[in-house]
Amino acid sequence: MGSNDVAGATRPIDAPVAPAGSRRLDALEINDSIVQGLTVIKYALELGDLELARNRTEQTLAAARRVITDLLTQHLEFEGSGPLEPGSMVRSHPASPGSHQEVGG
């Protein structure tokens, strides 16, 4: 007793859980800021409007960075880990352009 094991994720029973409403708002923010931007980029490229595609790519990248930073900051505050510091989010392996990994698989 003392921990829950759900789908391989173990946490103490008394550990706080992020409210469902917060996750819903996070999902809406990702949709509004990132998914819709990517959709505009896709259609701009299909129509040959490279200027719009470039502009929306820059806007969408900035939005994605902002959303990720906000989510990481919320997560660290929720865990009581303190503020997000520069250099604290270093990958164990470098990302490689062109490698497409499926999520969850």
Buried (B, 14 or more C-beta within 10 A) or exposed (E): EEEEEEEEEEEEEEEEEEEEEEEEEBEEBBEEBBEBBEEBBEEBBEEEBEEBBEBBBEBBEEBBEEBEEEEEEBEBEBEEEEEBEEEEEEEEEEEEEEEEEEEEE
